[in-house]
């Protein structure tokens, strides 16, 4: 009689363990899907904003180069001055890239992965 009781308890524990494993697997699948979707949508939004900003920057740069070229009487000087401006900006960004670029991106992805 005691063995039957132990056998029933063992079967019950096995069922509960099996249910726990299935529910944990389902939870982590949903969690992974949520994190993947948040990351994907964030990257897509960032890409669209970057594309729009790049178009504005492109046309603004061409306009500025043409305006500078008209002012100095040479389009080459206008385009070289705009190119030099971007070279200076690129050099400055290379010095502060960890604070400006890597830090905020790491912080945002950490927020997505660990705070949910």
ZADO-1210 file (C-alpha; in nm, 4 decimals, padded with zeros to 6 digits):
<atoms>
<atom x="00.0000" y="00.0000" z="00.0000" code="UNK" pos="1"/>
<atom x="00.2802" y="00.2421" z="00.0791" code="UNK" pos="2"/>
<atom x="00.4497" y="00.1487" z="-00.2483" code="UNK" pos="3"/>
<atom x="00.1327" y="00.2336" z="-00.4428" code="UNK" pos="4"/>
<atom x="00.1230" y="00.5745" z="-00.2755" code="UNK" pos="5"/>
<atom x="00.4899" y="00.6352" z="-00.3573" code="UNK" pos="6"/>
<atom x="00.4290" y="00.5251" z="-00.7178" code="UNK" pos="7"/>
<atom x="00.1346" y="00.7660" z="-00.7528" code="UNK" pos="8"/>
<atom x="00.3413" y="01.0512" z="-00.6078" code="UNK" pos="9"/>
<atom x="00.6279" y="00.9690" z="-00.8435" code="UNK" pos="10"/>
<atom x="00.3932" y="00.9681" z="-01.1426" code="UNK" pos="11"/>
<atom x="00.2469" y="01.2997" z="-01.0259" code="UNK" pos="12"/>
<atom x="00.5937" y="01.4518" z="-00.9888" code="UNK" pos="13"/>
<atom x="00.6896" y="01.3325" z="-01.3359" code="UNK" pos="14"/>
<atom x="00.3753" y="01.4878" z="-01.4866" code="UNK" pos="15"/>
<atom x="00.4366" y="01.8136" z="-01.3062" code="UNK" pos="16"/>
<atom x="00.8005" y="01.8193" z="-01.4165" code="UNK" pos="17"/>
<atom x="00.6960" y="01.7486" z="-01.7743" code="UNK" pos="18"/>
<atom x="00.4359" y="02.0297" z="-01.7610" code="UNK" pos="19"/>
<atom x="00.6934" y="02.2653" z="-01.6105" code="UNK" pos="20"/>
<atom x="00.9446" y="02.1907" z="-01.8859" code="UNK" pos="21"/>
<atom x="00.6835" y="02.2414" z="-02.1578" code="UNK" pos="22"/>
<atom x="00.5638" y="02.5696" z="-02.0087" code="UNK" pos="23"/>
<atom x="00.9202" y="02.6934" z="-01.9608" code="UNK" pos="24"/>
<atom x="01.0034" y="02.6086" z="-02.3214" code="UNK" pos="25"/>
<atom x="00.6911" y="02.7912" z="-02.4397" code="UNK" pos="26"/>
<atom x="00.7784" y="03.0922" z="-02.2251" code="UNK" pos="27"/>
<atom x="01.1318" y="03.1169" z="-02.3603" code="UNK" pos="28"/>
<atom x="01.0078" y="03.0778" z="-02.7179" code="UNK" pos="29"/>
<atom x="00.7692" y="03.3686" z="-02.6654" code="UNK" pos="30"/>
<atom x="01.0382" y="03.5717" z="-02.4890" code="UNK" pos="31"/>
<atom x="01.2813" y="03.5084" z="-02.7751" code="UNK" pos="32"/>
<atom x="01.0173" y="03.6054" z="-03.0299" code="UNK" pos="33"/>
<atom x="00.9424" y="03.9249" z="-02.8386" code="UNK" pos="34"/>
<atom x="01.3081" y="04.0230" z="-02.8167" code="UNK" pos="35"/>
<atom x="01.3672" y="03.9382" z="-03.1840" code="UNK" pos="36"/>
<atom x="01.0672" y="04.1449" z="-03.2936" code="UNK" pos="37"/>
<atom x="01.1630" y="04.4432" z="-03.0780" code="UNK" pos="38"/>
<atom x="01.5169" y="04.4305" z="-03.2150" code="UNK" pos="39"/>
<atom x="01.3979" y="04.3923" z="-03.5730" code="UNK" pos="40"/>
<atom x="01.1490" y="04.6775" z="-03.5521" code="UNK" pos="41"/>
<atom x="01.4054" y="04.9007" z="-03.3833" code="UNK" pos="42"/>
<atom x="01.6603" y="04.8271" z="-03.6571" code="UNK" pos="43"/>
<atom x="01.3979" y="04.8866" z="-03.9273" code="UNK" pos="44"/>
<atom x="01.2935" y="05.2204" z="-03.7728" code="UNK" pos="45"/>
<atom x="01.6565" y="05.3227" z="-03.7374" code="UNK" pos="46"/>
<atom x="01.7245" y="05.2280" z="-04.1004" code="UNK" pos="47"/>
<atom x="01.4281" y="05.4298" z="-04.2290" code="UNK" pos="48"/>
<atom x="01.5269" y="05.7332" z="-04.0248" code="UNK" pos="49"/>
<atom x="01.8852" y="05.6972" z="-04.1441" code="UNK" pos="50"/>
<atom x="01.7704" y="05.6739" z="-04.5064" code="UNK" pos="51"/>
<atom x="01.5596" y="05.9889" z="-04.4764" code="UNK" pos="52"/>
<atom x="01.8369" y="06.1751" z="-04.2962" code="UNK" pos="53"/>
<atom x="02.0853" y="06.0656" z="-04.5625" code="UNK" pos="54"/>
<atom x="01.8641" y="06.2055" z="-04.8377" code="UNK" pos="55"/>
<atom x="01.8317" y="06.5383" z="-04.6560" code="UNK" pos="56"/>
<atom x="02.2065" y="06.5431" z="-04.5966" code="UNK" pos="57"/>
<atom x="02.2805" y="06.4602" z="-04.9605" code="UNK" pos="58"/>
<atom x="02.0613" y="06.7312" z="-05.1073" code="UNK" pos="59"/>
<atom x="02.1663" y="06.9811" z="-04.8419" code="UNK" pos="60"/>
<atom x="02.5322" y="06.9103" z="-04.9137" code="UNK" pos="61"/>
<atom x="02.4896" y="06.9500" z="-05.2886" code="UNK" pos="62"/>
<atom x="02.2971" y="07.2728" z="-05.2322" code="UNK" pos="63"/>
<atom x="02.5605" y="07.4070" z="-04.9943" code="UNK" pos="64"/>
<atom x="02.8423" y="07.3101" z="-05.2307" code="UNK" pos="65"/>
<atom x="02.6699" y="07.4842" z="-05.5211" code="UNK" pos="66"/>
<atom x="02.6022" y="07.7942" z="-05.3113" code="UNK" pos="67"/>
<atom x="02.9636" y="07.8106" z="-05.1922" code="UNK" pos="68"/>
<atom x="03.0783" y="07.7516" z="-05.5485" code="UNK" pos="69"/>
<atom x="02.8679" y="08.0404" z="-05.6783" code="UNK" pos="70"/>
<atom x="02.9961" y="08.2654" z="-05.4002" code="UNK" pos="71"/>
<atom x="03.3629" y="08.1898" z="-05.4758" code="UNK" pos="72"/>
<atom x="03.3137" y="08.1585" z="-05.8504" code="UNK" pos="73"/>
<atom x="03.4211" y="07.7928" z="-05.8720" code="UNK" pos="74"/>
<atom x="03.2077" y="07.4866" z="-05.8133" code="UNK" pos="75"/>
<atom x="03.5191" y="07.2825" z="-05.7357" code="UNK" pos="76"/>
<atom x="03.5980" y="07.5044" z="-05.4371" code="UNK" pos="77"/>
<atom x="03.2411" y="07.4633" z="-05.3130" code="UNK" pos="78"/>
<atom x="03.2481" y="07.0842" z="-05.3334" code="UNK" pos="79"/>
<atom x="03.5985" y="07.0654" z="-05.1848" code="UNK" pos="80"/>
<atom x="03.4979" y="07.2834" z="-04.8902" code="UNK" pos="81"/>
<atom x="03.1898" y="07.0689" z="-04.8182" code="UNK" pos="82"/>
<atom x="03.4044" y="06.7546" z="-04.8505" code="UNK" pos="83"/>
<atom x="03.6618" y="06.9041" z="-04.6133" code="UNK" pos="84"/>
<atom x="03.3867" y="06.9852" z="-04.3650" code="UNK" pos="85"/>
<atom x="03.2707" y="06.6209" z="-04.3723" code="UNK" pos="86"/>
<atom x="03.6299" y="06.5033" z="-04.3329" code="UNK" pos="87"/>
<atom x="03.6686" y="06.7127" z="-04.0181" code="UNK" pos="88"/>
<atom x="03.3366" y="06.5828" z="-03.8804" code="UNK" pos="89"/>
<atom x="03.4449" y="06.2231" z="-03.9542" code="UNK" pos="90"/>
<atom x="03.7763" y="06.2678" z="-03.7749" code="UNK" pos="91"/>
<atom x="03.6024" y="06.4203" z="-03.4716" code="UNK" pos="92"/>
<atom x="03.3466" y="06.1372" z="-03.4626" code="UNK" pos="93"/>
<atom x="03.6215" y="05.8758" z="-03.4770" code="UNK" pos="94"/>
<atom x="03.7606" y="06.0153" z="-03.1516" code="UNK" pos="95"/>
<atom x="03.4284" y="06.0137" z="-02.9657" code="UNK" pos="96"/>
<atom x="03.2591" y="05.7143" z="-03.1301" code="UNK" pos="97"/>
<atom x="03.2464" y="05.5053" z="-02.8132" code="UNK" pos="98"/>
<atom x="03.0527" y="05.7730" z="-02.6251" code="UNK" pos="99"/>
<atom x="02.8336" y="05.8876" z="-02.9134" code="UNK" pos="100"/>
<atom x="02.7601" y="05.5645" z="-03.1013" code="UNK" pos="101"/>
<atom x="02.8503" y="05.2500" z="-02.9080" code="UNK" pos="102"/>
<atom x="02.7193" y="05.3605" z="-02.5689" code="UNK" pos="103"/>
<atom x="02.3620" y="05.4476" z="-02.6685" code="UNK" pos="104"/>
<atom x="02.3271" y="05.1398" z="-02.8907" code="UNK" pos="105"/>
<atom x="02.4555" y="04.9101" z="-02.6168" code="UNK" pos="106"/>
<atom x="02.2256" y="05.0780" z="-02.3654" code="UNK" pos="107"/>
<atom x="01.9184" y="05.0390" z="-02.5887" code="UNK" pos="108"/>
<atom x="01.9821" y="04.6704" z="-02.6636" code="UNK" pos="109"/>
<atom x="02.0554" y="04.6041" z="-02.2951" code="UNK" pos="110"/>
<atom x="01.7215" y="04.7610" z="-02.2129" code="UNK" pos="111"/>
<atom x="01.5441" y="04.5337" z="-02.4634" code="UNK" pos="112"/>
<atom x="01.7143" y="04.2127" z="-02.3520" code="UNK" pos="113"/>
<atom x="01.7389" y="04.2541" z="-01.9759" code="UNK" pos="114"/>
<atom x="01.4576" y="04.4815" z="-01.8582" code="UNK" pos="115"/>
<atom x="01.1657" y="04.2788" z="-01.9956" code="UNK" pos="116"/>
</atoms>
